[in-house]
Amino acid sequence: MRRRGLMGAAAAGLAGALTGGPARAGGRPGLALDLVSLSHVNDPATTIGYPGDPAFELETIATVEQDGFYLQFVREGEHTGTHWGAPGHFNAGAALADDLEPADLFLPAVKIDVRRQCARDADFALSVRDLKAFERRHGRIPDESMVILWTGWEARWGTPAYLNLDADGVMHQPGFSLEAVRWLVDTGRLGHRGGTGTDTFGPDLGTDTTYAVSLLVYQRHRISLEVLANLAALPATGGYVLCGGHVNKAGSGSTALIYGILPPPG
């Protein structure tokens, strides 16, 4: 109830901000806030799947000229391109996509910029010390927030540099340390600061084949936002994320349109 009450209050505040007020660049008349897409476009030419996942495929099966309408057949995994993962993705018996509530998919967001560190070290792991330094500069990370790591990997999308495989086929991508995520999910007024997001394949280091960070995030009934894009448009604090996508029966997650909701100017 506390969780629903908190998110209900946030939604009420957001609704108030969304009505009235001037339009902003990229916005619509009457909206005081901007929406920005944090999703890549799924394109067979550029969409990179996690090793072992099915390839993304599009097949035109109807055209306006021949059939009077245009339609494509889509083949993809639930974690193709920009997506969110449900707790049951790694934990048997945990909530799956159709068990989640809207409050699980609409969250305050903070963005931690670690591009400089990741450019130097592809195996960079965000530490508790880094999180505390962020709070000293930007204020406390709110309870129930989505903590997004901006590694710079989004700029590699569509190229082999995104997978970043070494000569032995080991993937090198930055992520969260297990200690940092434990601090995020086990501290705060409500007992947790929230879930994790990133512009890489997931919150784990690419070298961690045990997925220890993902397991911990999902065990706390959190979602994970992965393969995010356009993170330059999201502020360090004050924004929200709204996660869409189709919900499959007993789904492990969903390919998604993930929107950043920006705070009003000033």
KELUMKE-814354 format. One record per residue (C-alpha): residue number from 1; residue in one letter; y, x, z. Coordinates in steps of 0.02 Angstrom, whole numbers, plus 50000, padded with zeros to 5 digits. Layout:
<torvexs>
{NUM, 'A', {Y, X, Z}},
...
</torvexs>
This chain:
<torvexs>
{1, 'M', {50000, 50000, 50000}},
{2, 'R', {50118, 50141, 50037}},
{3, 'R', {50087, 50214, 49865}},
{4, 'R', {50118, 50047, 49778}},
{5, 'G', {50272, 50017, 49884}},
{6, 'L', {50344, 50188, 49843}},
{7, 'M', {50316, 50169, 49657}},
{8, 'G', {50379, 49989, 49662}},
{9, 'A', {50542, 50051, 49736}},
{10, 'A', {50552, 50187, 49604}},
{11, 'A', {50520, 50061, 49467}},
{12, 'A', {50654, 49945, 49536}},
{13, 'G', {50780, 50087, 49538}},
{14, 'L', {50732, 50137, 49363}},
{15, 'A', {50746, 49959, 49301}},
{16, 'G', {50922, 49950, 49371}},
{17, 'A', {50969, 50109, 49281}},
{18, 'L', {50893, 50048, 49119}},
{19, 'T', {51002, 49892, 49111}},
{20, 'G', {51185, 49901, 49071}},
{21, 'G', {51285, 50059, 49051}},
{22, 'P', {51328, 50155, 48894}},
{23, 'A', {51206, 50215, 48762}},
{24, 'R', {51171, 50401, 48757}},
{25, 'A', {51129, 50513, 48611}},
{26, 'G', {50956, 50465, 48554}},
{27, 'G', {50962, 50308, 48660}},
{28, 'R', {50993, 50125, 48621}},
{29, 'P', {51145, 50017, 48661}},
{30, 'G', {51135, 49949, 48836}},
{31, 'L', {51020, 50087, 48900}},
{32, 'A', {51086, 50211, 49026}},
{33, 'L', {50934, 50325, 49014}},
{34, 'D', {50854, 50419, 48871}},
{35, 'L', {50670, 50420, 48827}},
{36, 'V', {50599, 50579, 48752}},
{37, 'S', {50425, 50602, 48681}},
{38, 'L', {50322, 50736, 48768}},
{39, 'S', {50178, 50717, 48645}},
{40, 'H', {50121, 50813, 48493}},
{41, 'V', {50084, 50715, 48334}},
{42, 'N', {49898, 50714, 48300}},
{43, 'D', {49871, 50792, 48130}},
{44, 'P', {49705, 50862, 48067}},
{45, 'A', {49801, 51012, 47999}},
{46, 'T', {49871, 51062, 48169}},
{47, 'T', {49778, 50971, 48309}},
{48, 'I', {49674, 51096, 48406}},
{49, 'G', {49529, 51034, 48511}},
{50, 'Y', {49463, 51112, 48668}},
{51, 'P', {49312, 51221, 48620}},
{52, 'G', {49161, 51106, 48601}},
{53, 'D', {49262, 50945, 48583}},
{54, 'P', {49245, 50843, 48423}},
{55, 'A', {49367, 50885, 48284}},
{56, 'F', {49511, 50765, 48253}},
{57, 'E', {49487, 50672, 48090}},
{58, 'L', {49589, 50543, 47993}},
{59, 'E', {49517, 50450, 47845}},
{60, 'T', {49615, 50328, 47739}},
{61, 'I', {49507, 50172, 47717}},
{62, 'A', {49635, 50052, 47645}},
{63, 'T', {49794, 50072, 47543}},
{64, 'V', {49935, 49952, 47502}},
{65, 'E', {49905, 49977, 47316}},
{66, 'Q', {49720, 49934, 47322}},
{67, 'D', {49700, 49825, 47476}},
{68, 'G', {49871, 49755, 47515}},
{69, 'F', {49882, 49852, 47679}},
{70, 'Y', {49869, 50031, 47741}},
{71, 'L', {49739, 50082, 47872}},
{72, 'Q', {49664, 50244, 47934}},
{73, 'F', {49499, 50274, 48025}},
{74, 'V', {49523, 50391, 48174}},
{75, 'R', {49389, 50502, 48250}},
{76, 'E', {49435, 50594, 48407}},
{77, 'G', {49383, 50636, 48584}},
{78, 'E', {49472, 50552, 48729}},
{79, 'H', {49555, 50719, 48765}},
{80, 'T', {49618, 50757, 48590}},
{81, 'G', {49794, 50825, 48578}},
{82, 'T', {49920, 50766, 48708}},
{83, 'H', {49822, 50664, 48835}},
{84, 'W', {49794, 50618, 49016}},
{85, 'G', {49634, 50638, 49113}},
{86, 'A', {49567, 50514, 49241}},
{87, 'P', {49487, 50566, 49407}},
{88, 'G', {49313, 50523, 49340}},
{89, 'H', {49332, 50653, 49202}},
{90, 'F', {49253, 50781, 49320}},
{91, 'N', {49198, 50682, 49471}},
{92, 'A', {49053, 50558, 49460}},
{93, 'G', {49098, 50393, 49541}},
{94, 'A', {49286, 50425, 49538}},
{95, 'A', {49412, 50312, 49453}},
{96, 'L', {49401, 50302, 49264}},
{97, 'A', {49537, 50252, 49142}},
{98, 'D', {49511, 50066, 49163}},
{99, 'D', {49513, 50082, 49353}},
{100, 'L', {49690, 50151, 49360}},
{101, 'E', {49845, 50051, 49401}},
{102, 'P', {50013, 50063, 49312}},
{103, 'A', {50081, 50160, 49462}},
{104, 'D', {49955, 50298, 49425}},
{105, 'L', {50035, 50321, 49253}},
{106, 'F', {50220, 50308, 49297}},
{107, 'L', {50277, 50451, 49409}},
{108, 'P', {50429, 50552, 49460}},
{109, 'A', {50423, 50720, 49370}},
{110, 'V', {50475, 50898, 49407}},
{111, 'K', {50464, 51039, 49282}},
{112, 'I', {50435, 51219, 49332}},
{113, 'D', {50487, 51344, 49198}},
{114, 'V', {50369, 51493, 49198}},
{115, 'R', {50388, 51542, 49015}},
{116, 'R', {50451, 51716, 49057}},
{117, 'Q', {50303, 51753, 49170}},
{118, 'C', {50178, 51682, 49045}},
{119, 'A', {50251, 51784, 48902}},
{120, 'R', {50209, 51939, 49002}},
{121, 'D', {50041, 51880, 49068}},
{122, 'A', {49934, 51750, 48979}},
{123, 'D', {49831, 51735, 49138}},
{124, 'F', {49980, 51695, 49249}},
{125, 'A', {49936, 51578, 49393}},
{126, 'L', {50073, 51480, 49482}},
{127, 'S', {50070, 51521, 49668}},
{128, 'V', {50124, 51433, 49827}},
{129, 'R', {50264, 51561, 49836}},
{130, 'D', {50324, 51503, 49665}},
{131, 'L', {50323, 51321, 49721}},
{132, 'K', {50423, 51361, 49877}},
{133, 'A', {50547, 51460, 49774}},
{134, 'F', {50567, 51309, 49660}},
{135, 'E', {50602, 51198, 49810}},
{136, 'R', {50732, 51317, 49878}},
{137, 'R', {50825, 51307, 49712}},
{138, 'H', {50798, 51125, 49664}},
{139, 'G', {50756, 51033, 49824}},
{140, 'R', {50595, 50962, 49889}},
{141, 'I', {50462, 50910, 49764}},
{142, 'P', {50448, 50722, 49790}},
{143, 'D', {50289, 50640, 49851}},
{144, 'E', {50182, 50564, 49713}},
{145, 'S', {50268, 50667, 49579}},
{146, 'M', {50195, 50745, 49423}},
{147, 'V', {50220, 50933, 49436}},
{148, 'I', {50233, 51000, 49258}},
{149, 'L', {50209, 51183, 49214}},
{150, 'W', {50314, 51237, 49064}},
{151, 'T', {50221, 51391, 49004}},
{152, 'G', {50290, 51398, 48827}},
{153, 'W', {50117, 51368, 48754}},
{154, 'E', {50180, 51214, 48663}},
{155, 'A', {50263, 51330, 48536}},
{156, 'R', {50091, 51397, 48491}},
{157, 'W', {50020, 51225, 48448}},
{158, 'G', {49932, 51221, 48280}},
{159, 'T', {49897, 51408, 48278}},
{160, 'P', {49756, 51520, 48342}},
{161, 'A', {49879, 51586, 48472}},
{162, 'Y', {49861, 51420, 48565}},
{163, 'L', {49677, 51451, 48601}},
{164, 'N', {49718, 51635, 48630}},
{165, 'L', {49537, 51695, 48623}},
{166, 'D', {49499, 51878, 48658}},
{167, 'A', {49369, 51982, 48565}},
{168, 'D', {49232, 51908, 48675}},
{169, 'G', {49285, 51729, 48639}},
{170, 'V', {49363, 51705, 48813}},
{171, 'M', {49516, 51593, 48815}},
{172, 'H', {49672, 51655, 48902}},
{173, 'Q', {49797, 51521, 48955}},
{174, 'P', {49909, 51514, 49109}},
{175, 'G', {49890, 51382, 49242}},
{176, 'F', {49902, 51335, 49426}},
{177, 'S', {49817, 51437, 49561}},
{178, 'L', {49695, 51338, 49668}},
{179, 'E', {49800, 51377, 49822}},
{180, 'A', {49956, 51307, 49739}},
{181, 'V', {49870, 51144, 49693}},
{182, 'R', {49793, 51128, 49866}},
{183, 'W', {49969, 51145, 49937}},
{184, 'L', {50033, 51012, 49816}},
{185, 'V', {49898, 50884, 49852}},
{186, 'D', {49880, 50913, 50040}},
{187, 'T', {50063, 50922, 50095}},
{188, 'G', {50203, 50797, 50097}},
{189, 'R', {50254, 50645, 50195}},
{190, 'L', {50116, 50543, 50114}},
{191, 'G', {49993, 50686, 50118}},
{192, 'H', {50022, 50745, 49939}},
{193, 'R', {50158, 50793, 49819}},
{194, 'G', {50063, 50737, 49665}},
{195, 'G', {49968, 50781, 49507}},
{196, 'T', {49985, 50917, 49377}},
{197, 'G', {50047, 50928, 49199}},
{198, 'T', {50055, 51070, 49074}},
{199, 'D', {50081, 51115, 48892}},
{200, 'T', {49913, 51206, 48889}},
{201, 'F', {49739, 51130, 48880}},
{202, 'G', {49739, 51096, 49066}},
{203, 'P', {49798, 51150, 49239}},
{204, 'D', {49659, 51280, 49258}},
{205, 'L', {49674, 51458, 49198}},
{206, 'G', {49590, 51475, 49029}},
{207, 'T', {49469, 51601, 49104}},
{208, 'D', {49408, 51480, 49239}},
{209, 'T', {49253, 51394, 49173}},
{210, 'T', {49224, 51306, 49342}},
{211, 'Y', {49382, 51199, 49321}},
{212, 'A', {49416, 51217, 49507}},
{213, 'V', {49597, 51159, 49494}},
{214, 'S', {49554, 51005, 49390}},
{215, 'L', {49416, 50959, 49512}},
{216, 'L', {49536, 50964, 49658}},
{217, 'V', {49673, 50865, 49569}},
{218, 'Y', {49552, 50729, 49518}},
{219, 'Q', {49470, 50721, 49689}},
{220, 'R', {49639, 50667, 49758}},
{221, 'H', {49651, 50520, 49637}},
{222, 'R', {49778, 50608, 49528}},
{223, 'I', {49790, 50613, 49340}},
{224, 'S', {49817, 50770, 49237}},
{225, 'L', {49938, 50777, 49091}},
{226, 'E', {49888, 50905, 48960}},
{227, 'V', {49947, 50978, 48795}},
{228, 'L', {50125, 50918, 48827}},
{229, 'A', {50265, 50949, 48702}},
{230, 'N', {50455, 50951, 48696}},
{231, 'L', {50470, 51006, 48876}},
{232, 'A', {50642, 51079, 48846}},
{233, 'A', {50705, 50899, 48846}},
{234, 'L', {50637, 50863, 49021}},
{235, 'P', {50748, 50916, 49167}},
{236, 'A', {50684, 51018, 49312}},
{237, 'T', {50709, 50869, 49428}},
{238, 'G', {50764, 50688, 49422}},
{239, 'G', {50657, 50629, 49277}},
{240, 'Y', {50501, 50523, 49264}},
{241, 'V', {50347, 50522, 49155}},
{242, 'L', {50272, 50364, 49081}},
{243, 'C', {50096, 50385, 49011}},
{244, 'G', {50032, 50270, 48876}},
{245, 'G', {49879, 50272, 48766}},
{246, 'H', {49734, 50157, 48737}},
{247, 'V', {49619, 50126, 48885}},
{248, 'N', {49434, 50133, 48841}},
{249, 'K', {49303, 50050, 48949}},
{250, 'A', {49244, 50182, 49074}},
{251, 'G', {49358, 50308, 48988}},
{252, 'S', {49377, 50486, 49051}},
{253, 'G', {49559, 50483, 49000}},
{254, 'S', {49659, 50444, 48845}},
{255, 'T', {49749, 50522, 48701}},
{256, 'A', {49926, 50474, 48743}},
{257, 'L', {50105, 50445, 48704}},
{258, 'I', {50185, 50522, 48857}},
{259, 'Y', {50370, 50489, 48878}},
{260, 'G', {50496, 50581, 48984}},
{261, 'I', {50627, 50466, 49058}},
{262, 'L', {50786, 50564, 49085}},
{263, 'P', {50909, 50532, 49227}},
{264, 'P', {51082, 50465, 49186}},
{265, 'P', {51217, 50597, 49155}},
{266, 'G', {51315, 50659, 49303}},
</torvexs>
